Amino acid sequence: MTDAIASLTRRLDRMESCEAIRALVSRYALGADRRNDPAVMGPLFSEDAVWEAEGFARYESRTTIAQGLSDIAEKRVLWSLHYMVSPLIELDETGDVARCRWGLWELATMRDEGEGAAPSDRWLGGVYDAVLTRTAADGWRFTHVVLDIRFEGLAGSSWVLKKGFHP
């Protein structure tokens, strides 16, 4: 019976870990939709984390990531809605390290680069590939996040935002 209880405990821990990681991905989307709010984004990362996306930036450390992502939103993103699609979570044997990959489908209004350029409504799609660790003090946190934007294009017509809509 002891082996059965140990097996059940291990399985339950792995299921709870997967749910905690899904919740972390969802909080990441929430923070992103709040213009990369550092108060939401910062706590999602370990102190020594790395975030990178070709064409945007590479940041190292929780504080730098939170501020850097906020700066991107301040300069370029006026509004966004992130859909995090189909997270695939793979836990290592210890259950304290995980890899999570998920798709990104994003609608956004962005400032185009160049002085005086008008904002444009855009579709973006890509893939996130992340490594996470679990600690007793902090639970699950991102240690390395790579965003691979696979496509970006203009929306056919402008978004019509409903009164009071705040993702």
ZABATOR-450273 format. One record per atom (N, C-alpha, C): residue in three letters; z, x, y. Coordinates in pm, whole numbers, plus 50000, padded with zeros to 5 digits. Example, Ala and Ser with C-alpha at 12.3 -4.5 7.8 and 13.67 -1.06 7.14 Angstrom:
% residues 2
ALA507805131949431 ALA507805123049550 ALA507805132049670 SER507085128549775 SER507145136749894 SER507875129050003 
This chain:
% residues 167
MET500005008249879 MET500005000050000 MET500005008550126 THR500635020250121 THR500695028950238 THR499305033250281 ASP498415036750187 ASP497045040450221 ASP496305028750285 ALA496545016750235 ALA495885004950291 ALA496355002450434 ILE497635004150460 ILE498165002150595 ILE497625012950688 ALA497585025350641 ALA497045036250724 ALA495575033750755 SER494815029150658 SER493395026250679 SER493225014850779 LEU494025004450763 LEU493954993150855 LEU494344997250997 THR495375005351009 THR495815010151140 THR494725018451206 ARG494085027151129 ARG492995035551182 ARG491825026751227 ARG491465017151145 ARG490345008151181 ARG490665000251306 LEU491864995051316 LEU492274987451433 LEU492244996251559 ASP492735008551547 ASP492715017851660 ASP491285020451705 ARG490365021951612 ARG488965024651647 ARG488335012351714 MET488665000451666 MET488144988251729 MET488684986751871 GLU489974989351889 GLU490574988452022 GLU489984998952116 SER489695010652062 SER489065021152143 SER487685016752190 CYS486915010852100 CYS485575006052138 CYS485664995452248 GLU486614986552237 GLU486784976352341 GLU487234982552473 ALA488104992352467 ALA488554999152589 ALA487385006352656 ILE486505012252578 ILE485345019252633 ILE484375009252693 ARG484154997852628 ARG483294987552686 ARG483864982852820 ALA485174981252827 ALA485814977152952 ALA485634987853060 LEU485695000553021 LEU485475011453116 LEU484055010953171 VAL483075008553086 VAL481675007253129 VAL481544995353225 SER482224984353195 SER482164972553283 SER482814975453417 ARG483934982653418 ARG484564986253546 ARG483664995753626 TYR482945004353557 TYR481975013153624 TYR480925004553695 ALA480404994453627 ALA479404985453688 ALA480014978253808 LEU481244973653796 LEU481924966853906 LEU482044976054027 GLY482474988454004 GLY482584997954114 GLY481235001054176 ALA480195002354092 ALA478855005054141 ALA478364993554229 ASP478654981354187 ASP478234969654265 ASP479044967654392 ARG480104974954404 ARG480894974954529 ARG480584987554609 ARG479314991554603 ARG478805003154677 ARG479545015754638 ASN479735017254506 ASN480395029054449 ASN481775031354511 ASP482545020754515 ASP483895021154572 ASP484715032154504 PRO485145042354580 PRO485885053454520 PRO487195049154455 ALA487815038454507 ALA489075033654449 ALA488845027954309 VAL487655022854283 VAL487325017654150 VAL486755028854063 MET485845036754119 MET485135046954040 MET486025058754002 GLY486815063854093 GLY487605075854067 GLY488445075253941 PRO489265064853922 PRO490135064353805 PRO489405063353670 LEU488105061153672 LEU487355060253547 LEU487055073853487 PHE487245084453566 PHE486865097953525 PHE488075106753502 SER487925116453410 SER488955126553391 SER488925135953512 GLU489985143553530 GLU490075152653645 GLU488925162553650 ASP488465167253533 ASP487425177753528 ASP486055172153488 ALA485825159553513 ALA484585152953471 ALA483365158053546 VAL482195154953489 VAL480915157953551 VAL480095145053551 TRP479435142153663 TRP478475131053673 TRP477185136753727 GLU476055133053662 GLU474775138253710 GLU473645128453686 ALA472695128953779 ALA471465121053769 ALA470385128653845 GLU469355132553772 GLU468275139953834 GLU467685131753950 GLY467495138254063 GLY466965131454180 GLY468045125654270 PHE469275124954219 PHE470385120054301 PHE471365131354328 ALA472055135954225 ALA473085146154247 ALA473735150254116 ARG474545160554126 ARG475445164854019 ARG476805167354085 TYR477835161054033 TYR479175162354089 TYR480125166753979 GLU481085175254018 GLU482105180053925 GLU483485177153983 SER484315170953907 SER485715167153934 SER485785152453976 ARG486875146253937 ARG487095132053967 ARG486935129054115 THR487575136854200 THR487545134354343 THR486135135954399 THR485435146454357 THR484085148954405 THR483125138154358 ILE483295133654234 ILE482445122854181 ILE482645110154262 ALA483895106154280 ALA484185093754353 ALA483625094254495 GLN483815105454563 GLN483315106554700 GLN481795107854703 GLY481245115454610 GLY479795117354606 GLY479045104454578 LEU479535096654481 LEU478885083854450 LEU478995074354570 SER480135074454636 SER480315066254755 SER479335070354865 ASP479125083454879 ASP478185088454980 ASP476755083954949 ILE476375084054820 ILE475035079354781 ILE474865064854826 ALA475855056654797 ALA475765042454834 ALA475715040854985 GLU476535048555055 GLU476565047755201 GLU475215051055263 LYS474555061055207 LYS473285065655265 LYS472085057655217 ARG472125052855090 ARG470895047355033 ARG470995033054981 VAL472145028954931 VAL472235016154860 VAL472935005854949 LEU472194995554989 LEU472774985055073 LEU473404974054989 TRP472854972054870 TRP473334961454780 TRP472824964754641 SER473604961454539 SER473134963554401 SER473834954154304 LEU473164952154193 LEU473734944554082 LEU473354952053954 HIS474354957453888 HIS474164965753769 HIS474404957553642 TYR473444957953553 TYR473624952453419 TYR473694964353324 MET474814965853257 MET474994976353159 MET474694970153023 VAL473664975152956 VAL473094968352841 VAL473364976052711 SER473844968952613 SER473954973652475 SER474654987152459 PRO475904988252499 PRO476585001052480 PRO476725004352331 LEU476305016452297 LEU476455021652161 LEU477565031952165 ILE478655029152097 ILE479845037552103 ILE480025044351968 GLU480155057651973 GLU480365065451852 GLU481635073751870 LEU482645070951792 LEU483905078351798 LEU483855090051701 ASP484455101351740 ASP484545112451646 ASP485635109651544 GLU485815118651451 GLU486785116451342 GLU488215115151392 THR488555122151501 THR489925121451553 THR490205108051621 GLY489135101651668 GLY489305089151742 GLY489675091151888 ASP489675103851934 ASP490055106852072 ASP488895111752158 VAL487715112852100 VAL486515116752173 VAL485415107052133 ALA484625102752231 ALA483565093152201 ALA482315096552280 ARG481205091952226 ARG479935092252299 ARG479515077852316 CYS479085074452436 CYS478645060952464 CYS477315061652538 ARG476335054552485 ARG475025053552551 ARG474745038852576 TRP474215035952696 TRP473875022152728 TRP472705021952825 GLY472035010552827 GLY470915008852917 GLY471375003853052 LEU470585007153153 LEU470835002453289 LEU469654993953333 TRP469954982153382 TRP468984973453448 TRP469614970153581 GLU469014974653690 GLU469634973253821 GLU468674967153922 LEU469184957853998 LEU468494952454115 LEU469224958254235 ALA468464962754335 ALA469104969054450 ALA468254967454575 THR468924967854688 THR468264969254816 THR468634983154865 MET467604991254887 MET467855005254919 MET467155009255048 ARG467805018355118 ARG467175024555233 ARG466165034555179 ASP464965033555225 ASP463985043555186 ASP464235056255267 GLU463895067355207 GLU464105080155276 GLU463115081355391 GLY463535087855494 GLY462695089455611 GLY463275081655728 GLU463285087755841 GLU463865081555959 GLU463105068955998 GLY463845058256020 GLY463245045756064 GLY462635037455952 ALA462735041955828 ALA462155034455716 ALA462955021655693 ALA462265011055663 ALA462914998055639 ALA463484997855497 PRO464564990255476 PRO465104988755341 PRO464084981655251 SER464184984155122 SER463294977455026 SER464084972854905 ASP463654961654850 ASP464264956254729 ASP463584962854609 ARG464424967554514 ARG463904975654405 ARG464494971454270 TRP463724974354167 TRP464164973454028 TRP464374987753981 LEU465434990253908 LEU465655003253847 LEU466045001153701 GLY465615010153618 GLY466015009653478 GLY466235023753429 GLY467155025153338 GLY467435038453285 GLY468405037953170 VAL468905049753138 VAL469825051253026 VAL470985060053071 TYR472195055753041 TYR473385063853060 TYR473735070252927 ASP474185082652932 ASP474685089752814 ASP475985096152856 ALA477085092052796 ALA478405096452842 ALA479255101652726 VAL480125110852761 VAL481165115652670 VAL482485111352733 LEU483395106552648 LEU484685101852694 LEU485785108152610 THR486965109452668 THR488125113852594 THR489275104252619 ARG490175104152522 ARG491375095852533 ARG492595104852539 THR493455102152636 THR494725109152644 THR495845098852640 ALA497005103452601 ALA498155094452595 ALA498515089352734 ALA498365097752835 ALA498765093952971 ALA497765084553037 ASP496465086953019 ASP495455079653095 ASP494595070153013 GLY494655070752883 GLY493755062852801 GLY492365068752806 TRP491335060552792 TRP489955065152789 TRP489455068052930 ARG488755079352945 ARG488155083353072 ARG486815090253042 PHE485875088653136 PHE484605095953126 PHE484865110753154 THR484275119453070 THR484345133853096 THR482985139353138 HIS481915132753096 HIS480575137053136 HIS479665124853130 VAL479025121753241 VAL478105110453250 VAL476765115553301 VAL475725112353226 VAL474365115853267 VAL473585102753280 LEU473015100553398 LEU472155088953421 LEU470715093853424 ASP469895088353335 ASP468475091553329 ASP467715079253377 ILE467285079453503 ILE466535068153557 ILE465115069253504 ARG464695059053430 ARG463395059353364 ARG462295052653446 PHE462665043153531 PHE461665037053619 PHE462345031253741 GLU461555030353846 GLU462005024153971 GLU460765018654038 GLY460885006654091 GLY459735000854159 GLY460154990154257 LEU459224986954344 LEU459474976454442 LEU459474962854376 ALA460384954354420 ALA460394940454374 ALA459204933254436 GLY458684923254368 GLY457524915954417 GLY457754908854549 SER458964904254568 SER459314897954695 SER460774901254725 SER461194898754845 SER462554902254885 SER463584893554816 TRP464764899254791 TRP465874891654733 TRP466344881454836 VAL466764870354788 VAL467414860254873 VAL468864859654823 LEU469774865854896 LEU471164866054855 LEU471854853254898 LYS472564847154807 LYS473264834654836 LYS474504837254919 LYS474824827955004 LYS475984829055093 LYS477234832055009 GLY477964841955053 GLY479234845254988 GLY479074853454862 PHE477854857654826 PHE477674865354704 PHE478154879554726 HIS479134883554649 HIS479654897254649 HIS479924900954505 PRO479054909354447 PRO479254912854305 PRO480604918954279 
